[in-house]
């Protein structure tokens, strides 16, 4: 189970960096671990039954509150 957990965590970290990347560190060659701290919360949300709307709310909150981005 630990290998699955590690693979899932790494896959979500990669997804956040490669696909979401709200601050653009991927384009600037930034560190791959930039969004790793948000992966566990996202995984927990999904495993607890969070639907697509709840996931979107979580990611929006991370961008606005944790990263200080605004969505105009």
Secondary structure, DSSP 4 states (H G I P E B T S, - for coil): -HHHHHHHHHHHHHHIIIII-TT-TTTTT--TTTTGGGHHHHHHHHHTT--HHHHHHHHHHIIIIIS-----
